[in-house]
Amino acid sequence: MVDLVTLPAMPMNWNVMKQLPVQGLDGNVTNRYVPGQIIDWLDCDGPTGLFRWTVRFQNGHEAQFELDEIAELLESSANLGLNITGKTF
């Protein structure tokens, strides 16, 4: 895994998959794996000085992930077989 602290732009436009709750037409909520893409990162102020990366999912949902969370998301996505660095969208 690349050093995301020293190279925070490295995962820009990388692909991820996350299990998200999705409401179906019948009103029932189910969990689906939804693809997303890392679209930006933020410098976080405070004692930790860590970054947060924003992921935009194909269902329109956006979420921010801290260093350990984005690393885990990238690893789990790759383990599912997703090409995390290639063009998917």
FENSULRA-V622403 format. One record per pair of residues at least 12 apart in sequence whose C-alpha atoms are under 10 Angstrom apart, sorted by the first residue. I is the first residue (numbers start at 0). J is the second residue. Records with the same first field share a line. If there is no record, write none. Layout:
# FENSULRA-V622403
I = J ; J
This chain:
# FENSULRA-V622403
0 = 70 ; 73 ; 74
1 = 70
2 = 66 ; 70
3 = 49 ; 50 ; 66 ; 67 ; 69 ; 70
4 = 48 ; 49 ; 50 ; 66
7 = 39 ; 40 ; 41 ; 42 ; 50 ; 51 ; 52 ; 66
8 = 37 ; 38 ; 39 ; 40 ; 52
9 = 84
10 = 36 ; 37 ; 38 ; 39 ; 40 ; 52 ; 69 ; 70 ; 73 ; 83 ; 84
11 = 36 ; 37 ; 38 ; 39 ; 40 ; 52 ; 53 ; 54 ; 84
12 = 35 ; 36 ; 37 ; 38 ; 39 ; 54 ; 55 ; 83 ; 84 ; 85 ; 86 ; 87 ; 88
13 = 35 ; 36 ; 37 ; 38 ; 54 ; 73 ; 82 ; 83 ; 84 ; 85 ; 86 ; 87
14 = 34 ; 35 ; 36 ; 37 ; 38 ; 54 ; 55 ; 56 ; 72 ; 73 ; 76 ; 77 ; 81 ; 82 ; 83 ; 84 ; 85 ; 86 ; 87 ; 88
15 = 32 ; 33 ; 34 ; 35 ; 36 ; 37 ; 54 ; 55 ; 56 ; 69 ; 72 ; 73 ; 74 ; 75 ; 76 ; 77 ; 79 ; 81 ; 82 ; 83 ; 84 ; 87
16 = 31 ; 32 ; 33 ; 34 ; 35 ; 36 ; 54 ; 56 ; 57 ; 72 ; 73 ; 74 ; 75 ; 76 ; 77 ; 79 ; 80 ; 81 ; 83
17 = 30 ; 31 ; 32 ; 33 ; 34 ; 35 ; 56 ; 72 ; 73 ; 75 ; 76
18 = 30 ; 31 ; 32 ; 33 ; 34
19 = 31 ; 32 ; 33 ; 34 ; 56 ; 58 ; 60
20 = 32 ; 33
21 = 33 ; 58
32 = 76
33 = 56 ; 57 ; 58 ; 60
34 = 54 ; 55 ; 56 ; 57 ; 58 ; 76 ; 81 ; 87 ; 88
35 = 53 ; 54 ; 55 ; 56 ; 57 ; 58 ; 59 ; 60 ; 61 ; 62 ; 83 ; 87 ; 88
36 = 53 ; 54 ; 55 ; 56 ; 57 ; 61 ; 83 ; 84 ; 87 ; 88
37 = 52 ; 53 ; 54 ; 55 ; 56 ; 61 ; 62 ; 63 ; 64 ; 69
38 = 52 ; 53 ; 54 ; 55 ; 56 ; 61
39 = 51 ; 52 ; 53 ; 54 ; 55 ; 63
40 = 52 ; 53 ; 54 ; 63 ; 64 ; 65
41 = 53 ; 63 ; 65
43 = 65
49 = 65 ; 66 ; 67
50 = 63 ; 64 ; 65 ; 66
51 = 63 ; 64 ; 65 ; 66 ; 67 ; 68 ; 69
52 = 64 ; 65 ; 66 ; 68 ; 69
53 = 65 ; 69
54 = 69
57 = 88
